Amino acid sequence: MSVMIKNESGLQTATARQRAAAFFELTKPRISTMVLITIVVAAVISSPTLPGFGSPMFWQVIHVLVGMFLVAASGNAVNMYLERYSDYLMPRTAKRPLPDRRLSSQDVLYFAAVTFGSGIAYLWLLTNWPTTICALVTWLLYGFVYTPLKTVTPYNTEVGAVAGALPVMCGSLATTESLEPFGIGLFFMLLFWQFPHFMAIAWLYREQYRDGGLKMLTVTEPTGVAAGRKAIVMAVVTWACSLIPILRLEDTLTRGVFVVLATFFAAFYLLASIRFYQSRDDGTARKLLRVSILYLPLYMILLLVFARFAT
């Protein structure tokens, strides 16, 4: 096992493999994986025909995945560059490549530029212009609006939620070039799903966010009452938006079954949000976080199953 030492510039001297691993960390692999999954689901449920292996629609799904991974990698790198000082102050982010001195600021900027340019060019050439514009807006919102706002106002979460949900529209646009109820439903459901999820995270790491100078709601209003209320309200809105796909379901029975299942899943999310508001402690916040992570894939599976009944 090689030992990392610092060179004269203060950077750690690393092998090619270690540098490659550090660059890969810039993409935020866990977050990127979840984003790519939502893109695939959006592309498949929006597609007018099932994207069978080797079909034109199949390749559209592959192309939007590759292009969006590159654009998301760039956005995440920009985020880490702009937050390098606050990341150093928070234990949960102090081991990222920049505060840990495994990469230089120039390394990160070059990486962000190359992945952005290649990602946008790839989408433009191999998908369509609506998908490309959507990807560009996502990148701008996440890197240059949401990230700077985190040190200014707790409303950064609203901007971040839009940036987090827009990749769904990219997936939908890649296979349709237009907006339709299944893609719109997933977009709005994901948009509002993020609020209880982020309120739980903001509570659990409220002290670190405060020390890092980030204006999360649990920092500006430390009792957690506002965060709990927002979690409840947004859980209800999430449920309402999760029902939008019934507009494309072909008969009353199918719509009824979808509504029952979607409501069943949403009820657990709402209940976890209510309990967080009532107690406002780490235990209820962790439970809300776990429920949010479970709810999202269950809803996406529901969409995939019922997409076959769409008109």
PyMOL commands that set and color helices and strands:
alter all, ss='L'
color gray80, all
select helices_A, chain A and resi 16-25+29-46+56-82+84-89+105-126+129-149+156-176+181-204+206-211+217-220+225-242+244-248+252-279+282-309
alter helices_A, ss='H'
color red, helices_A
select strands_A, chain A and resi 5-6+12-13
alter strands_A, ss='S'
color yellow, strands_A
deselect
rebuild
show_as cartoon
